[in-house]
């Protein structure tokens, strides 16, 4: 979930290059929850930004992590002050912007438990 459309496109391109499929995109936290709930095939991993309009990434992650089978969330933010709050949710990992393509790939592989 990312409100910056150019970053959405960049993340989608990276994820596709890794061999994964993007099943949805959202511009804010409220939209993310609505889209997630509407999906028949839930994503294995969600990339979550913090600073989004309508509902931020922390509040959105809290809601998603309370689901019966919560998704794996990779929190991506340039806001270092939110890192500890995000990691305290115990159900997500954190990557600081800017990050390398390799760092994103490695984090996705790690949360999926693949080698």
C-alpha positions as CSV (number, residue, x, y, z in Angstrom):
1,X,0.0,0.0,0.0
2,X,1.6,3.1,-1.2
3,X,0.1,6.5,-2.1
4,X,3.0,7.5,-4.4
5,X,1.9,6.1,-7.9
6,X,5.5,6.2,-9.2
7,X,6.6,4.0,-6.3
8,X,3.7,1.7,-6.8
9,X,4.8,1.1,-10.4
10,X,8.4,0.7,-9.3
11,X,7.5,-1.9,-6.6
12,X,5.3,-3.7,-9.1
13,X,8.1,-3.9,-11.6
14,X,10.5,-5.2,-8.9
15,X,8.1,-7.8,-7.6
16,X,7.3,-9.0,-11.1
17,X,11.1,-9.3,-11.9
18,X,11.4,-11.4,-8.7
19,X,8.8,-13.8,-10.2
20,X,6.0,-12.9,-7.9
21,X,2.5,-11.5,-8.9
22,X,1.0,-8.3,-7.7
23,X,-2.7,-9.0,-6.9
24,X,-3.7,-5.5,-5.8
25,X,-2.6,-2.0,-5.1
26,X,-4.1,0.7,-2.8
27,X,-3.5,4.4,-2.4
28,X,-4.4,4.6,1.3
29,X,-5.0,2.4,4.3
30,X,-8.8,2.4,4.1
31,X,-8.7,1.4,0.5
32,X,-6.1,-1.3,1.3
33,X,-8.4,-3.0,3.9
34,X,-11.4,-2.8,1.5
35,X,-9.4,-4.3,-1.4
36,X,-7.9,-7.0,0.9
37,X,-11.3,-8.1,2.2
38,X,-12.7,-8.2,-1.4
39,X,-9.9,-10.5,-2.7
40,X,-10.7,-14.1,-3.1
41,X,-7.0,-15.0,-3.3
42,X,-5.3,-13.1,-0.5
43,X,-1.7,-11.9,-1.0
44,X,1.0,-13.8,0.8
45,X,2.9,-10.5,1.5
46,X,1.8,-6.9,1.7
47,X,4.2,-3.9,1.3
48,X,3.0,-1.2,3.6
49,X,3.9,2.5,3.6
50,X,3.3,4.6,6.8
51,X,2.4,8.0,5.5
52,X,-0.7,7.7,3.5
53,X,-3.9,9.8,3.3
54,X,-7.1,8.7,5.0
55,X,-5.5,6.0,7.2
56,X,-1.8,5.5,7.9
57,X,0.2,2.3,7.7
58,X,0.4,1.6,11.4
59,X,-3.4,1.8,11.8
60,X,-3.9,-0.3,8.7
61,X,-1.4,-3.0,9.8
62,X,-3.1,-3.2,13.2
63,X,-6.4,-4.0,11.5
64,X,-4.9,-6.5,9.1
65,X,-2.9,-8.3,11.8
66,X,-6.0,-8.9,13.8
67,X,-7.5,-11.0,11.0
68,X,-7.9,-14.8,11.5
69,X,-5.1,-15.5,8.9
70,X,-3.2,-12.3,8.8
71,X,-1.0,-11.5,5.9
72,X,2.7,-11.0,6.2
73,X,3.5,-7.3,6.1
74,X,6.7,-5.7,5.1
75,X,6.5,-2.1,6.4
76,X,8.5,0.3,4.2
77,X,9.1,3.8,5.4
78,X,11.6,6.6,5.3
79,X,10.3,7.7,8.7
80,X,12.8,6.3,11.1
81,X,10.6,7.4,14.1
82,X,7.9,4.9,13.1
83,X,10.2,1.9,13.0
84,X,9.9,0.9,16.7
85,X,6.1,1.4,16.6
86,X,5.8,-0.8,13.5
87,X,8.1,-3.6,14.8
88,X,6.2,-3.6,18.1
89,X,3.2,-4.9,16.2
90,X,4.9,-8.3,16.0
91,X,3.7,-9.5,12.7
92,X,5.6,-7.4,10.3
93,X,9.1,-6.6,9.3
94,X,10.6,-3.2,8.4
95,X,12.7,-1.9,5.5
96,X,13.9,1.7,5.6
97,X,13.6,3.8,2.4
98,X,15.6,4.1,0.3
99,X,16.4,0.4,-0.1
100,X,18.0,-1.7,-2.8
101,X,16.2,-4.1,-5.1
102,X,18.2,-6.9,-3.4
103,X,17.1,-5.9,0.1
104,X,13.4,-6.0,-1.0
105,X,13.9,-9.4,-2.7
106,X,15.7,-10.8,0.3
107,X,13.0,-9.5,2.7
108,X,10.2,-11.0,0.7
109,X,11.9,-14.4,0.5
110,X,12.6,-14.2,4.2
111,X,9.0,-13.6,5.2
112,X,7.8,-16.2,2.9
113,X,10.2,-18.7,4.5
114,X,11.8,-19.6,1.1
115,X,15.5,-20.1,0.5
